[in-house]
Amino acid sequence: MALQILVSPAGDGWAVRSEAFDNELLFEAGGRAEAAARALADRYARAGNPAEVSIYLRNGDLAGRFVHRPQAAAF
């Protein structure tokens, strides 16, 4: 199963949440939160683990979903 990484509104900012870390990451801008979430997902994919980033709008709608497939190790 893919690691789930969520980007969603948090007060005046945006949060990145996942079971992979204990505390949520907070950002003032949604674009920065998305970039951080996708970078984390890329790191997991490079390590051979699938990851999925889901981005939610302030009204609760799903804005986008990005699947990061595991990458084969380069020798």
N, CA, C and O atoms as a CHARMM CRD file, in Angstrom:
* protein
*
  300
    1    1 MET  N      0.84300  -1.18400   0.00000 PROA 1      0.00000
    2    1 MET  CA     0.00000   0.00000   0.00000 PROA 1      0.00000
    3    1 MET  C      0.88900   1.24800   0.00000 PROA 1      0.00000
    4    1 MET  O      1.93700   1.28100   0.64400 PROA 1      0.00000
    5    2 ALA  N      0.45700   2.24800  -0.71900 PROA 2      0.00000
    6    2 ALA  CA     1.21700   3.49000  -0.84400 PROA 2      0.00000
    7    2 ALA  C      1.11900   4.32400   0.42400 PROA 2      0.00000
    8    2 ALA  O      0.08600   4.35600   1.09200 PROA 2      0.00000
    9    3 LEU  N      2.21700   4.99500   0.73600 PROA 3      0.00000
   10    3 LEU  CA     2.23000   5.94300   1.84400 PROA 3      0.00000
   11    3 LEU  C      1.34000   7.11200   1.46500 PROA 3      0.00000
   12    3 LEU  O      1.50100   7.68000   0.38500 PROA 3      0.00000
   13    4 GLN  N      0.41400   7.47900   2.31700 PROA 4      0.00000
   14    4 GLN  CA    -0.50300   8.58600   2.07300 PROA 4      0.00000
   15    4 GLN  C      0.07600   9.87500   2.65900 PROA 4      0.00000
   16    4 GLN  O      0.44900   9.92000   3.83100 PROA 4      0.00000
   17    5 ILE  N      0.14800  10.90600   1.84600 PROA 5      0.00000
   18    5 ILE  CA     0.58400  12.23000   2.27500 PROA 5      0.00000
   19    5 ILE  C     -0.53300  13.19300   1.89600 PROA 5      0.00000
   20    5 ILE  O     -0.92000  13.27400   0.73100 PROA 5      0.00000
   21    6 LEU  N     -1.04900  13.92200   2.88100 PROA 6      0.00000
   22    6 LEU  CA    -2.18500  14.81600   2.66400 PROA 6      0.00000
   23    6 LEU  C     -1.76800  16.27100   2.81900 PROA 6      0.00000
   24    6 LEU  O     -1.01300  16.61900   3.72600 PROA 6      0.00000
   25    7 VAL  N     -2.26500  17.11300   1.92800 PROA 7      0.00000
   26    7 VAL  CA    -2.09800  18.56100   2.02300 PROA 7      0.00000
   27    7 VAL  C     -3.50400  19.12600   2.20300 PROA 7      0.00000
   28    7 VAL  O     -4.38800  18.90000   1.37700 PROA 7      0.00000
   29    8 SER  N     -3.69600  19.86600   3.30000 PROA 8      0.00000
   30    8 SER  CA    -5.02700  20.41000   3.57400 PROA 8      0.00000
   31    8 SER  C     -4.91000  21.72300   4.34800 PROA 8      0.00000
   32    8 SER  O     -3.87300  22.00600   4.94900 PROA 8      0.00000
   33    9 PRO  N     -5.97500  22.51900   4.33000 PROA 9      0.00000
   34    9 PRO  CA    -5.97000  23.78400   5.05500 PROA 9      0.00000
   35    9 PRO  C     -5.79400  23.56000   6.55800 PROA 9      0.00000
   36    9 PRO  O     -6.26700  22.57400   7.12300 PROA 9      0.00000
   37   10 ALA  N     -5.10400  24.50300   7.17600 PROA 10     0.00000
   38   10 ALA  CA    -4.90300  24.47400   8.62800 PROA 10     0.00000
   39   10 ALA  C     -4.89100  25.91800   9.10900 PROA 10     0.00000
   40   10 ALA  O     -3.86600  26.59400   9.03100 PROA 10     0.00000
   41   11 GLY  N     -6.02000  26.38500   9.60300 PROA 11     0.00000
   42   11 GLY  CA    -6.11400  27.78000  10.02000 PROA 11     0.00000
   43   11 GLY  C     -5.92100  28.68300   8.82500 PROA 11     0.00000
   44   11 GLY  O     -6.60000  28.53000   7.80900 PROA 11     0.00000
   45   12 ASP  N     -4.98800  29.63400   8.94100 PROA 12     0.00000
   46   12 ASP  CA    -4.68300  30.55000   7.83400 PROA 12     0.00000
   47   12 ASP  C     -3.67700  29.96600   6.85700 PROA 12     0.00000
   48   12 ASP  O     -3.39900  30.56700   5.81900 PROA 12     0.00000
   49   13 GLY  N     -3.12700  28.79900   7.18000 PROA 13     0.00000
   50   13 GLY  CA    -2.09000  28.20100   6.34400 PROA 13     0.00000
   51   13 GLY  C     -2.49300  26.83500   5.82900 PROA 13     0.00000
   52   13 GLY  O     -3.67200  26.53100   5.65200 PROA 13     0.00000
   53   14 TRP  N     -1.46900  26.01800   5.59200 PROA 14     0.00000
   54   14 TRP  CA    -1.66000  24.69200   5.01500 PROA 14     0.00000
   55   14 TRP  C     -0.81000  23.68800   5.77500 PROA 14     0.00000
   56   14 TRP  O      0.28100  24.01200   6.24400 PROA 14     0.00000
   57   15 ALA  N     -1.31500  22.47500   5.89300 PROA 15     0.00000
   58   15 ALA  CA    -0.61100  21.42000   6.62000 PROA 15     0.00000
   59   15 ALA  C     -0.31000  20.25000   5.69300 PROA 15     0.00000
   60   15 ALA  O     -1.07900  19.93500   4.78500 PROA 15     0.00000
   61   16 VAL  N      0.82800  19.61700   5.94800 PROA 16     0.00000
   62   16 VAL  CA     1.19200  18.36000   5.29600 PROA 16     0.00000
   63   16 VAL  C      1.17900  17.31100   6.39000 PROA 16     0.00000
   64   16 VAL  O      1.87600  17.43800   7.39700 PROA 16     0.00000
   65   17 ARG  N      0.37500  16.26500   6.18500 PROA 17     0.00000
   66   17 ARG  CA     0.21400  15.21700   7.19700 PROA 17     0.00000
   67   17 ARG  C      0.48500  13.85100   6.56900 PROA 17     0.00000
   68   17 ARG  O      0.20000  13.61800   5.39400 PROA 17     0.00000
   69   18 SER  N      1.04300  12.95500   7.38500 PROA 18     0.00000
   70   18 SER  CA     1.28900  11.58900   6.95000 PROA 18     0.00000
   71   18 SER  C      1.56200  10.72200   8.16100 PROA 18     0.00000
   72   18 SER  O      2.00300  11.20900   9.20200 PROA 18     0.00000
   73   19 GLU  N      1.29900   9.43900   8.02100 PROA 19     0.00000
   74   19 GLU  CA     1.64100   8.49900   9.08500 PROA 19     0.00000
   75   19 GLU  C      3.15500   8.32300   9.19700 PROA 19     0.00000
   76   19 GLU  O      3.64200   7.75400  10.17400 PROA 19     0.00000
   77   20 ALA  N      3.89900   8.80700   8.20400 PROA 20     0.00000
   78   20 ALA  CA     5.35500   8.67200   8.19300 PROA 20     0.00000
   79   20 ALA  C      6.04800   9.58200   9.20200 PROA 20     0.00000
   80   20 ALA  O      7.20300   9.34400   9.55700 PROA 20     0.00000
   81   21 PHE  N      5.34900  10.63200   9.67300 PROA 21     0.00000
   82   21 PHE  CA     5.95800  11.51500  10.67000 PROA 21     0.00000
   83   21 PHE  C      4.93500  11.87900  11.73600 PROA 21     0.00000
   84   21 PHE  O      3.72900  11.89000  11.48900 PROA 21     0.00000
   85   22 ASP  N      5.44500  12.17600  12.92600 PROA 22     0.00000
   86   22 ASP  CA     4.60200  12.40400  14.09900 PROA 22     0.00000
   87   22 ASP  C      3.85400  13.73400  14.06500 PROA 22     0.00000
   88   22 ASP  O      2.68100  13.79400  14.43300 PROA 22     0.00000
   89   23 ASN  N      4.50900  14.77700  13.63600 PROA 23     0.00000
   90   23 ASN  CA     3.91200  16.11500  13.64600 PROA 23     0.00000
   91   23 ASN  C      3.65300  16.59200  12.22500 PROA 23     0.00000
   92   23 ASN  O      4.42200  16.30000  11.30900 PROA 23     0.00000
   93   24 GLU  N      2.57700  17.31900  12.05400 PROA 24     0.00000
   94   24 GLU  CA     2.28900  17.87500  10.73600 PROA 24     0.00000
   95   24 GLU  C      3.26800  18.99900  10.42700 PROA 24     0.00000
   96   24 GLU  O      3.79800  19.64800  11.32900 PROA 24     0.00000
   97   25 LEU  N      3.49400  19.21200   9.14900 PROA 25     0.00000
   98   25 LEU  CA     4.32800  20.32000   8.69500 PROA 25     0.00000
   99   25 LEU  C      3.39900  21.45400   8.31100 PROA 25     0.00000
  100   25 LEU  O      2.42200  21.23000   7.59600 PROA 25     0.00000
  101   26 LEU  N      3.67800  22.66300   8.76700 PROA 26     0.00000
  102   26 LEU  CA     2.80500  23.80700   8.50200 PROA 26     0.00000
  103   26 LEU  C      3.48200  24.80800   7.56900 PROA 26     0.00000
  104   26 LEU  O      4.67600  25.08100   7.68700 PROA 26     0.00000
  105   27 PHE  N      2.69300  25.34700   6.64000 PROA 27     0.00000
  106   27 PHE  CA     3.18200  26.29800   5.64700 PROA 27     0.00000
  107   27 PHE  C      2.18800  27.43400   5.51200 PROA 27     0.00000
  108   27 PHE  O      0.98600  27.23600   5.68900 PROA 27     0.00000
  109   28 GLU  N      2.68200  28.62300   5.19800 PROA 28     0.00000
  110   28 GLU  CA     1.80400  29.77200   4.97200 PROA 28     0.00000
  111   28 GLU  C      1.12400  29.69100   3.61200 PROA 28     0.00000
  112   28 GLU  O     -0.00300  30.16000   3.45500 PROA 28     0.00000
  113   29 ALA  N      1.79300  29.10400   2.63200 PROA 29     0.00000
  114   29 ALA  CA     1.26800  29.05100   1.26000 PROA 29     0.00000
  115   29 ALA  C      0.98200  27.61300   0.84700 PROA 29     0.00000
  116   29 ALA  O      1.74800  26.70200   1.15900 PROA 29     0.00000
  117   30 GLY  N     -0.11600  27.42200   0.14900 PROA 30     0.00000
  118   30 GLY  CA    -0.49100  26.09700  -0.31400 PROA 30     0.00000
  119   30 GLY  C      0.50100  25.51200  -1.30300 PROA 30     0.00000
  120   30 GLY  O      0.75300  24.30700  -1.29500 PROA 30     0.00000
  121   31 GLY  N      1.06100  26.35300  -2.15000 PROA 31     0.00000
  122   31 GLY  CA     2.04700  25.88000  -3.12400 PROA 31     0.00000
  123   31 GLY  C      3.28600  25.31400  -2.46100 PROA 31     0.00000
  124   31 GLY  O      3.85200  24.32300  -2.92100 PROA 31     0.00000
  125   32 ARG  N      3.70000  25.94500  -1.38700 PROA 32     0.00000
  126   32 ARG  CA     4.87500  25.43900  -0.66200 PROA 32     0.00000
  127   32 ARG  C      4.56400  24.11500   0.02500 PROA 32     0.00000
  128   32 ARG  O      5.40800  23.21900   0.07000 PROA 32     0.00000
  129   33 ALA  N      3.35600  23.99500   0.55700 PROA 33     0.00000
  130   33 ALA  CA     2.94700  22.73400   1.19000 PROA 33     0.00000
  131   33 ALA  C      2.90800  21.61800   0.15200 PROA 33     0.00000
  132   33 ALA  O      3.38400  20.51100   0.40400 PROA 33     0.00000
  133   34 GLU  N      2.34000  21.91400  -1.01500 PROA 34     0.00000
  134   34 GLU  CA     2.29100  20.91400  -2.07900 PROA 34     0.00000
  135   34 GLU  C      3.69400  20.50500  -2.51000 PROA 34     0.00000
  136   34 GLU  O      3.96700  19.31800  -2.68400 PROA 34     0.00000
  137   35 ALA  N      4.57800  21.47100  -2.68300 PROA 35     0.00000
  138   35 ALA  CA     5.94800  21.16800  -3.10300 PROA 35     0.00000
  139   35 ALA  C      6.64800  20.28500  -2.07300 PROA 35     0.00000
  140   35 ALA  O      7.35700  19.34800  -2.43900 PROA 35     0.00000
  141   36 ALA  N      6.45400  20.57900  -0.79500 PROA 36     0.00000
  142   36 ALA  CA     7.07300  19.77000   0.25800 PROA 36     0.00000
  143   36 ALA  C      6.51400  18.34900   0.25300 PROA 36     0.00000
  144   36 ALA  O      7.26300  17.38300   0.39500 PROA 36     0.00000
  145   37 ALA  N      5.20600  18.22700   0.09100 PROA 37     0.00000
  146   37 ALA  CA     4.57800  16.90400   0.07200 PROA 37     0.00000
  147   37 ALA  C      5.07500  16.08800  -1.11200 PROA 37     0.00000
  148   37 ALA  O      5.37300  14.90300  -0.96900 PROA 37     0.00000
  149   38 ARG  N      5.16400  16.70700  -2.26500 PROA 38     0.00000
  150   38 ARG  CA     5.62100  15.98400  -3.45500 PROA 38     0.00000
  151   38 ARG  C      7.09200  15.62200  -3.35800 PROA 38     0.00000
  152   38 ARG  O      7.50600  14.57500  -3.85700 PROA 38     0.00000
  153   39 ALA  N      7.89300  16.47900  -2.71900 PROA 39     0.00000
  154   39 ALA  CA     9.30600  16.15300  -2.50900 PROA 39     0.00000
  155   39 ALA  C      9.44400  14.94900  -1.57300 PROA 39     0.00000
  156   39 ALA  O     10.27300  14.06900  -1.80400 PROA 39     0.00000
  157   40 LEU  N      8.63100  14.91500  -0.52000 PROA 40     0.00000
  158   40 LEU  CA     8.64600  13.75700   0.38000 PROA 40     0.00000
  159   40 LEU  C      8.24700  12.48700  -0.36300 PROA 40     0.00000
  160   40 LEU  O      8.87600  11.44100  -0.20000 PROA 40     0.00000
  161   41 ALA  N      7.20500  12.58200  -1.17600 PROA 41     0.00000
  162   41 ALA  CA     6.75600  11.42300  -1.94100 PROA 41     0.00000
  163   41 ALA  C      7.84500  10.95400  -2.91100 PROA 41     0.00000
  164   41 ALA  O      8.03300   9.75100  -3.09300 PROA 41     0.00000
  165   42 ASP  N      8.54700  11.87500  -3.52000 PROA 42     0.00000
  166   42 ASP  CA     9.65300  11.51100  -4.41500 PROA 42     0.00000
  167   42 ASP  C     10.74900  10.76400  -3.66800 PROA 42     0.00000
  168   42 ASP  O     11.31800   9.80500  -4.18900 PROA 42     0.00000
  169   43 ARG  N     11.04500  11.20300  -2.44600 PROA 43     0.00000
  170   43 ARG  CA    12.07500  10.53200  -1.64700 PROA 43     0.00000
  171   43 ARG  C     11.67600   9.09400  -1.33600 PROA 43     0.00000
  172   43 ARG  O     12.50100   8.18300  -1.41000 PROA 43     0.00000
  173   44 TYR  N     10.41200   8.89700  -0.98900 PROA 44     0.00000
  174   44 TYR  CA     9.93900   7.54200  -0.72000 PROA 44     0.00000
  175   44 TYR  C      9.99300   6.70200  -1.99300 PROA 44     0.00000
  176   44 TYR  O     10.38400   5.53600  -1.94600 PROA 44     0.00000
  177   45 ALA  N      9.60800   7.27500  -3.11800 PROA 45     0.00000
  178   45 ALA  CA     9.63400   6.54300  -4.38300 PROA 45     0.00000
  179   45 ALA  C     11.05600   6.15600  -4.77100 PROA 45     0.00000
  180   45 ALA  O     11.28400   5.04300  -5.24400 PROA 45     0.00000
  181   46 ARG  N     12.01100   7.05600  -4.57700 PROA 46     0.00000
  182   46 ARG  CA    13.41000   6.74200  -4.88400 PROA 46     0.00000
  183   46 ARG  C     13.94000   5.63800  -3.98400 PROA 46     0.00000
  184   46 ARG  O     14.85200   4.90500  -4.36700 PROA 46     0.00000
  185   47 ALA  N     13.36800   5.51400  -2.77800 PROA 47     0.00000
  186   47 ALA  CA    13.77400   4.45700  -1.85000 PROA 47     0.00000
  187   47 ALA  C     13.05500   3.13900  -2.14400 PROA 47     0.00000
  188   47 ALA  O     13.27100   2.14300  -1.45300 PROA 47     0.00000
  189   48 GLY  N     12.19500   3.13500  -3.17500 PROA 48     0.00000
  190   48 GLY  CA    11.51400   1.91300  -3.56800 PROA 48     0.00000
  191   48 GLY  C     10.13800   1.72000  -2.97500 PROA 48     0.00000
  192   48 GLY  O      9.57700   0.62700  -3.04800 PROA 48     0.00000
  193   49 ASN  N      9.58300   2.77400  -2.38500 PROA 49     0.00000
  194   49 ASN  CA     8.26900   2.69400  -1.74900 PROA 49     0.00000
  195   49 ASN  C      7.26200   3.59400  -2.46500 PROA 49     0.00000
  196   49 ASN  O      7.57100   4.75100  -2.75200 PROA 49     0.00000
  197   50 PRO  N      6.08000   3.09300  -2.75400 PROA 50     0.00000
  198   50 PRO  CA     5.07500   3.94100  -3.39800 PROA 50     0.00000
  199   50 PRO  C      4.53100   4.99100  -2.43000 PROA 50     0.00000
  200   50 PRO  O      4.46000   4.75600  -1.22400 PROA 50     0.00000
  201   51 ALA  N      4.15500   6.13400  -2.96300 PROA 51     0.00000
  202   51 ALA  CA     3.57800   7.20500  -2.14600 PROA 51     0.00000
  203   51 ALA  C      2.51000   7.91100  -2.97200 PROA 51     0.00000
  204   51 ALA  O      2.57200   7.95400  -4.20100 PROA 51     0.00000
  205   52 GLU  N      1.53500   8.45900  -2.26700 PROA 52     0.00000
  206   52 GLU  CA     0.44100   9.17400  -2.92400 PROA 52     0.00000
  207   52 GLU  C      0.19700  10.48300  -2.19300 PROA 52     0.00000
  208   52 GLU  O      0.05000  10.50500  -0.97100 PROA 52     0.00000
  209   53 VAL  N      0.15500  11.57300  -2.94800 PROA 53     0.00000
  210   53 VAL  CA    -0.11100  12.90000  -2.38600 PROA 53     0.00000
  211   53 VAL  C     -1.52900  13.30600  -2.77900 PROA 53     0.00000
  212   53 VAL  O     -1.87700  13.30600  -3.95900 PROA 53     0.00000
  213   54 SER  N     -2.34200  13.65100  -1.78200 PROA 54     0.00000
  214   54 SER  CA    -3.69600  14.15000  -2.01600 PROA 54     0.00000
  215   54 SER  C     -3.76100  15.58300  -1.52100 PROA 54     0.00000
  216   54 SER  O     -3.34300  15.88000  -0.40100 PROA 54     0.00000
  217   55 ILE  N     -4.28600  16.47300  -2.35700 PROA 55     0.00000
  218   55 ILE  CA    -4.35200  17.89700  -2.03500 PROA 55     0.00000
  219   55 ILE  C     -5.81400  18.31400  -1.94600 PROA 55     0.00000
  220   55 ILE  O     -6.59400  18.09500  -2.87300 PROA 55     0.00000
  221   56 TYR  N     -6.17000  18.91400  -0.82000 PROA 56     0.00000
  222   56 TYR  CA    -7.54900  19.33400  -0.57700 PROA 56     0.00000
  223   56 TYR  C     -7.65600  20.84800  -0.54600 PROA 56     0.00000
  224   56 TYR  O     -6.77200  21.53300  -0.03100 PROA 56     0.00000
  225   57 LEU  N     -8.74800  21.36700  -1.10100 PROA 57     0.00000
  226   57 LEU  CA    -9.02700  22.79900  -1.10600 PROA 57     0.00000
  227   57 LEU  C     -9.62600  23.22900   0.23400 PROA 57     0.00000
  228   57 LEU  O     -9.97700  22.38700   1.06100 PROA 57     0.00000
  229   58 ARG  N     -9.74000  24.50900   0.43800 PROA 58     0.00000
  230   58 ARG  CA   -10.31800  25.02900   1.68000 PROA 58     0.00000
  231   58 ARG  C    -11.76700  24.58500   1.87700 PROA 58     0.00000
  232   58 ARG  O    -12.22200  24.47400   3.01600 PROA 58     0.00000
  233   59 ASN  N    -12.49500  24.33100   0.79800 PROA 59     0.00000
  234   59 ASN  CA   -13.88500  23.88800   0.93400 PROA 59     0.00000
  235   59 ASN  C    -14.00400  22.37700   1.13500 PROA 59     0.00000
  236   59 ASN  O    -15.11300  21.85000   1.22200 PROA 59     0.00000
  237   60 GLY  N    -12.87600  21.68300   1.20900 PROA 60     0.00000
  238   60 GLY  CA   -12.86700  20.25000   1.45400 PROA 60     0.00000
  239   60 GLY  C    -12.81800  19.38600   0.21100 PROA 60     0.00000
  240   60 GLY  O    -12.65600  18.17000   0.31100 PROA 60     0.00000
  241   61 ASP  N    -12.95600  19.99400  -0.96500 PROA 61     0.00000
  242   61 ASP  CA   -12.89900  19.23100  -2.21700 PROA 61     0.00000
  243   61 ASP  C    -11.47800  18.75100  -2.50100 PROA 61     0.00000
  244   61 ASP  O    -10.50100  19.41500  -2.15600 PROA 61     0.00000
  245   62 LEU  N    -11.38600  17.59400  -3.13000 PROA 62     0.00000
  246   62 LEU  CA   -10.09100  17.07900  -3.56300 PROA 62     0.00000
  247   62 LEU  C     -9.66300  17.84600  -4.80900 PROA 62     0.00000
  248   62 LEU  O    -10.36100  17.83200  -5.82300 PROA 62     0.00000
  249   63 ALA  N     -8.51700  18.51400  -4.73000 PROA 63     0.00000
  250   63 ALA  CA    -8.02100  19.31100  -5.85400 PROA 63     0.00000
  251   63 ALA  C     -7.13600  18.48400  -6.77100 PROA 63     0.00000
  252   63 ALA  O     -7.08700  18.73300  -7.97600 PROA 63     0.00000
  253   64 GLY  N     -6.44100  17.50900  -6.21800 PROA 64     0.00000
  254   64 GLY  CA    -5.55300  16.70400  -7.03800 PROA 64     0.00000
  255   64 GLY  C     -4.97400  15.55000  -6.26100 PROA 64     0.00000
  256   64 GLY  O     -4.91800  15.56300  -5.03200 PROA 64     0.00000
  257   65 ARG  N     -4.54200  14.54600  -7.00900 PROA 65     0.00000
  258   65 ARG  CA    -3.93400  13.36700  -6.41700 PROA 65     0.00000
  259   65 ARG  C     -2.76300  12.96700  -7.30300 PROA 65     0.00000
  260   65 ARG  O     -2.90800  12.85500  -8.52000 PROA 65     0.00000
  261   66 PHE  N     -1.61700  12.75400  -6.69900 PROA 66     0.00000
  262   66 PHE  CA    -0.40400  12.42000  -7.43400 PROA 66     0.00000
  263   66 PHE  C      0.16400  11.11400  -6.88600 PROA 66     0.00000
  264   66 PHE  O      0.45800  11.00400  -5.69600 PROA 66     0.00000
  265   67 VAL  N      0.31400  10.13900  -7.75900 PROA 67     0.00000
  266   67 VAL  CA     0.86800   8.84300  -7.37300 PROA 67     0.00000
  267   67 VAL  C      2.34200   8.82400  -7.75300 PROA 67     0.00000
  268   67 VAL  O      2.70600   9.11700  -8.89100 PROA 67     0.00000
  269   68 HSD  N      3.17500   8.47900  -6.79300 PROA 68     0.00000
  270   68 HSD  CA     4.62700   8.38200  -7.01000 PROA 68     0.00000
  271   68 HSD  C      4.98300   6.89800  -6.92300 PROA 68     0.00000
  272   68 HSD  O      4.99700   6.30400  -5.84500 PROA 68     0.00000
  273   69 ARG  N      5.26500   6.32600  -8.07600 PROA 69     0.00000
  274   69 ARG  CA     5.57300   4.89700  -8.13800 PROA 69     0.00000
  275   69 ARG  C      7.00400   4.64000  -7.66900 PROA 69     0.00000
  276   69 ARG  O      7.89000   5.47200  -7.86500 PROA 69     0.00000
  277   70 PRO  N      7.22100   3.47800  -7.04700 PROA 70     0.00000
  278   70 PRO  CA     8.58800   3.15800  -6.60200 PROA 70     0.00000
  279   70 PRO  C      9.52600   3.09100  -7.80600 PROA 70     0.00000
  280   70 PRO  O      9.15200   2.61600  -8.87800 PROA 70     0.00000
  281   71 GLN  N     10.72000   3.56400  -7.61000 PROA 71     0.00000
  282   71 GLN  CA    11.70200   3.56300  -8.67500 PROA 71     0.00000
  283   71 GLN  C     12.69300   2.44500  -8.43600 PROA 71     0.00000
  284   71 GLN  O     13.04100   2.14600  -7.29400 PROA 71     0.00000
  285   72 ALA  N     13.14300   1.83200  -9.50600 PROA 72     0.00000
  286   72 ALA  CA    14.14200   0.77700  -9.40200 PROA 72     0.00000
  287   72 ALA  C     15.47300   1.38900  -8.98200 PROA 72     0.00000
  288   72 ALA  O     15.82900   2.49300  -9.39300 PROA 72     0.00000
  289   73 ALA  N     16.18200   0.66100  -8.17300 PROA 73     0.00000
  290   73 ALA  CA    17.49600   1.12600  -7.71100 PROA 73     0.00000
  291   73 ALA  C     18.47400   1.11200  -8.87100 PROA 73     0.00000
  292   73 ALA  O     18.51300   0.16300  -9.65400 PROA 73     0.00000
  293   74 ALA  N     19.26000   2.16800  -8.97400 PROA 74     0.00000
  294   74 ALA  CA    20.30100   2.24500 -10.02500 PROA 74     0.00000
  295   74 ALA  C     21.57600   1.63400  -9.49100 PROA 74     0.00000
  296   74 ALA  O     21.99700   1.91300  -8.36900 PROA 74     0.00000
  297   75 PHE  N     22.18000   0.80000 -10.30900 PROA 75     0.00000
  298   75 PHE  CA    23.43500   0.14300  -9.88100 PROA 75     0.00000
  299   75 PHE  C     24.59700   0.66800 -10.64800 PROA 75     0.00000
  300   75 PHE  O     25.72800   0.23600 -10.42700 PROA 75     0.00000
